[in-house]
Amino acid sequence: MPSVLPLGDPAPSDGLLPAQAAAGAADRAFGLYVHIPFCAVRCGYCDFNTYTATELGGGASQDAYAGTAVSEVDLAARVLTASGLPDRPLSTVFFGGGTPTLLPAEDLALILRAAISTWGIEDGAEVTTEANPDSVTPESLAVLKAAGFTRVSFGMQSAVPHVLKVLDRTHSPARVPQVVRWAREAGLAVSLDLIYGTPGESLDDWRLSLETALSYEPDHISAYALIVEDGTKLAAQIRRGQVPGIDDDDHAAKYELADQLITAAGLGWYEVSNWARTPEQACRHNLAYWRGDDWWGIGPGAHSHVGGVRWWNVKHPTAYAGRLGQGVSPAAGRETLDAETRNVERVMLAARLSSGLRIDSLGDAGRRQVAGLIADSLVEPTAAFRGTLVLTLKGRLLADAVVRRILPD
């Protein structure tokens, strides 16, 4: 969740949604994202809307945060009902951050219970929390499991100490197998997040991180290319020449190595940066984003989407808590997507999924581009001739190139 909010139209103080949001809602899944904006240390590469404990107080403090988040759950329920949305149980819940597990496990459980009490939850629903390896214990993981969490995503990032140091990560590589074991003993599925392309990381470093992560036999792996965001500590270090810059060819080589090793270990690729042990262990919450389902985002800076209406909360936790304390919506702005914008987003997202993008869903110009994509070896001819566009090389840069080619219409 980037810290800079987009431009948009003013959001009404009551949060009510336009009629468009309710159209077809009964056929769409409904999920919940809960943003926990706290970190023990701000990582040098991170541009997310996060704060250390010493930066906040009052209703925005860690101690008060669970109650503040529950207030938005209550508001969300009122807004959806008043806007004509049908009652729908939660299909997925995702706690992200920040570091959600900096809050006591009982606080995360309190927020989850409030959400389930408000909307209900589907049988077999996926409930995930992100966690740093040094922010959980066997006891806290057991509390999360008992509350209804089904999955934990650990920010491993690397198995190489000098890479973790550049990223300002605080955990030791030796901690990761320990927390994976604890999570499994608690009955939670395990995902590991990795980052490649860190300045100073060699291809051998990256291979070691991949092989180490795979040795823990996770249910799911995410591997993200490091992107240097303006205004971060890392961007300043690169600008001053203290660390080398980012190289696209290095990213491509490391992506190809990741796909090779992760696939060989038995995990299937299903989205540009994601692999799962089985199709059922793919992250269903993120798939809901990529497929355009509905979700409400709880927390400062959190984004929501319901029926082509997108909005985002005020960024600062103090302002967020203040608005909820006054009984008004914390939304800072919103946009109502027109048909063209929704089509562009559909193409951008579907092209990144293993299920692909149906060629017959493109406009005339987009369909004409498919033959050129096949000639340039950017898509698999067999898949394309079956009527589905699927990437041959699945990296982010190639996905962007394909999308640019098929979107002129």
Disulfide bonds with the S-S distance in Angstrom:
none
